[in-house]
Amino acid sequence: MYHLISALTWDPGVRGVLTVVVAVLVLMGSMYLILATNSGSRLGFLLALTGLMGWMTIMGLVWSIYGIGKQGGLPKWEVTELNFDDLRQAGSEVARGLPEPEDLPSAASFLDADPALKKQFPGGPGLKAPSLGDLLGVKPELEETLQEDLPPGWELLATSDPQTGEASATASSFLVTERKLFEKQTDFVVLETFSKGGKTQLAADADLLGRAWFKVKRVLTWPLGHPTHYGVVQVQRVVPQEPEPGQPPPLPRADPDQPVVSVIMVRDLGQKRLPSVGVTIFSGLVFAICCNSLHRRDKLVATARSAALVKA
């Protein structure tokens, strides 16, 4: 029992409380003490509160602009549906037109047609066969060719695209941790990743006026520059392979006899700036009320002084 009690400590909690109390007393309390000494306790408190709320309004505005300070939920992918080997039966209508992997051109066909590209992906034992996403990372011009096999608005993401990594990580975690469709992430391979919607991207060669007009047009475009962003990650179970003694583990290889699992997701934009905006609005309202109170007090004082001078 003694060891159990000795293991419990409240030091971090006490230290945090004392830090906040000392900061309030030293920073805001010292200012209030000076103002109360010269203006009286009530007026000094009103002046201190007005200054504090004005400072909080400015800080909240800066936090809201740059997305710093107190933050809400960050953007993330939300899994809405799993589809097995037939996207035409998907519950999400927007994903029904996506082709299955066998309906897309093979990566080998592009390598055979482009010797320069083939040199960057040498085949052989112990080397991973490239996917279409791998080819897009090296030669983005292939996107125009692949667009012919995709529904309008959809695009196949390159393996090097930041969206691919985040979407694949979310899909893998869902399949293993939540749905428990696979025991571990090495039991399947990611085939391709697709994306539709989301924010439009600024052209790399845009000038200053082009950048300004792009921002204005994004904000004024419904739904305020944030159209719904869909993502689909296609995975397939791997062929069981036993590692040979003294040899590195074999590369995972998709089993063509297993169904293709399509993880359909929607982008949740989160509420990163919501706390900062809330602080700005609340502090601004209190600041306006305090300023109005000070203004009315000044008018009353001026009226009283005028009356005193008239009587004199």
N, C-alpha and C positions, 0 to 999 in steps of 0.2 A: 504494500500500500504506500509505503514511504517513497519507494522508487517511482511509483506512478505519479504521485503528487509532485515530486521533484522534476519530473519530465515536462510538466505543464508550465508554460511561461506566458505571461501577458505583456512582456516587455515591448514587442512591436506595437501592440494596440495602445498601451500607455504612452509610448514615445510619439506615436502619430497624433494622439489627442493633444498631448502637451505642445507639439509643434504647431498645430493649428491654433490653439489657445494663445500661445506666445506671439504668433504672427499677427493675430487679430489685435491683441493688446498693444503690441509694439508699433505696428504699421497704422491701422485705423484708429486704435485707441489713443495713440500719441497725438494724431491730428485732431481728434475730437477734444482732447484735453486742452490743447492750445486754443482752439476756437471757442470752447466753452469758457475758458478763462477770460477771453477778450469780448465775447458776444453774449454770454449767458448760456446756460445749459440747453434750453430748447432751441434757440437760434443756432447755437454751435452744432447741435445734433442735425438740424436741417441742412446746414451748410456742408457738414461732413458727408451726410447721406447723398446730397446732390453731387458732390465731387466724386464719390465712390461710384454712383450709378452712371455718371458721365464717362468715367474711366472704363467701367465694365461694358458700356455700349460700344466704345471705340475698340476695345479688345475683342468683344464678340464679333464685331464687323470684320476685323482682321482675321480672326479664326474662321469665319464663314467663307471669306474669299480664298484663303490658302488651304482650307481643309485641315487645320491643326487644332491644338487644344483638345477639349473634350469631344470625342468622336462617337458616332453611333455605329450601327451595323455596316460593315464593309460590303462591297459588291461581291456576289458569289453566284455559282450555278446551282439551280434547284432541279433535281430529277423529278420529272412528271410522269414518265412511263417507260416501261421496258417492252421491246418488241422482239419476237423470235422469228427470224428468217422470212418475214413477209411484211414489209412496211406498208403494203397496200391495205392492210387490216389495222393500221395504227389508229389509236384513238385520237391523236392529234392530227387534224386534217392537214395542217401545214407540212407534215412530214411524210404524207402518203405518196408523194411523187418521187421521193428519193430512190435512186437505183440501188440494188444490191451489189456487192463487190463483183460478182461474176458478170454483171451488166455493164461495168465500166471497162475501158481499155486497160490492158495489162501494162505493168511497168516495163516488162520485157519488150513489148512492141515499140515503145518510145526509145529504148536503148538500142534496139536493132536499127531503127531509122536514123539515129544520131550517133555516129562513132565518137564524136568529141564528148558527148554526155556519157557514153558507155565507158570511156577511160576513167571517169571519176567514180564509177561504181564497178570495180573489177569483181567478177564472180569467182567462186572457188570454195573449197571446203573450209569451214570455220568462219566464213564471211556471211553477213546478213544480206538476204535478198532485199533490194530497195523496194519501197512502196511508192505509190503515186505522190504521197506527201513528201517523201524524201526527194523525189525528182523536182517537185515544185520549189523546194528550198534552194536548189541549185539553179534551176531554170524556170523563173516565174512565168515566162512566155507560154508555157504549156497550159496555163489556166484558161486561155482563150479556146484551146482545143477541147479541154475537159468541160467547158461551160456548155457545149452542145449537148452533152449527155445529162445535164442537171436541170431541174426545174428552174423557172425564173426566180431570181433573188438568192438562190443557194450558191455557195461556193465551197470548194474543197480546200481545206486549210493545209498549208505546208507544215511539215514536222517541226520546223524551226519557228513557226508562228507562236507568239506568247499565248494566244488563245488556246492553241492545241495542248500545251502543257497543263494549263489550269483545268480545261475541260476533261482531259484524260485522267488527271489526278482525282477529280470529283467523281467521275464515272467508276474508276477503279475502287475508290473508297466505298462507294455505294454498293457495288457488286460483292465486295468482300465483307465489309463491316455490317452494313444494314440488311441487305437482301440475302447475304450469305449464299450466293449462287456459286461462288468459288471459295476454296479454302484459303488461298493466298494469291497474290498478284502475279506470281510466276505461272499460274495455271492457265493464263490466257494471254493473248497478244492483242494490241490495238491495231486494227486494220487501217481505218481512215477516220477523219474527223471533218464534219461539215458545219457550216455556219450560215445563218440568215438573219438579216436585220441588224439592229444595233446602230450606233452612231456612225454617220458618214465620216470618212477620213479626209483630212486636209491634204491637198496636192503638195508634193515636195517642192515644186518650183513656184509656189504662190508668193506674190509680193505682199507688201504691207497692206495695201487696200484690199487685196484678195483675202488676206487673213481676217481683216476686220469684217468684210461682208460675209465671209464664211461663218463667223461667230454669230452675227446678227441673223442670218438665214437659219442657222441651226436652232436658235432660241424661238424664232417666230414660226417654225414649221411644226405642225401638230404631229405627235404629242410633245411639243416643246423640246424637240431635239432628242427625244429618248424613245424611239420606236422599239417595239418588243424584239428582243434578241433571242433567237433559237439556236440550239446546238445539238448535234447528234454525233455520238461516238460509237463506232461499230467495233466490237471485239469478237474473238472466236477462241474456243478452247484449243490448247496446244496438244500436239502428239506426245504421249508419254515416252520419255527417253531416259535410259539409265546411263549415268556418267561412267566412263571407263576408268579403271584405276590408273592414277598417274597422269590423267589427261584433264584439261579444263572442262567445265560443264558444257554440254552441247547447247547450241543456240536454240531458243524456242522456235517452234515451227507450227503454224496454224494447221489444225486438223480439218481438211475439207469436208469430212463426213459429219462434223458437228455444226449445229445451227449458228448463224450469225446473230449475235445479240446486239440490238441497237438501243443505246441509252439516249432517250430524248430528254432534253433539258431546256429550261428557260432561265434567262439571266435575271437575277434579283439585283436591282441597282443599289439596294441598301439605303441607309439613312445616315451617311457619314457626317453631313453638315447639319443635321437636324438639331442636335444639342446646342451647337454654336449659334444657329439662327434663333433658337428659343431664348438663349441668354441675351442676345442682341435685342429682341423684341421686348422681353420683360424689363431689362435694364433701361431701354429707351423710354418705355411707358413711365416707369418710376421716376426717371430723370425729368421727363416732361411735367409730371405732377409736382415734383419738388420745385422746379423752376417757376411754375405757375404760382405755387404757394409763396415763394420768395417775392415774386412780382406783385402779388396782391398785398403782401406785407409792406413792401416799399410804398405802394400807393396809400395805404392806411397811415403810414408814418408821415408821408408828405402832406396828407390832408390834415393830420393832427398838428403838424408844425405850422401850416398855413393858418389854421384857426387860432393857434397861440399867438402868432404875429399880429393878426387882426385885432385880437383883444388887447394886445399890448399897445 
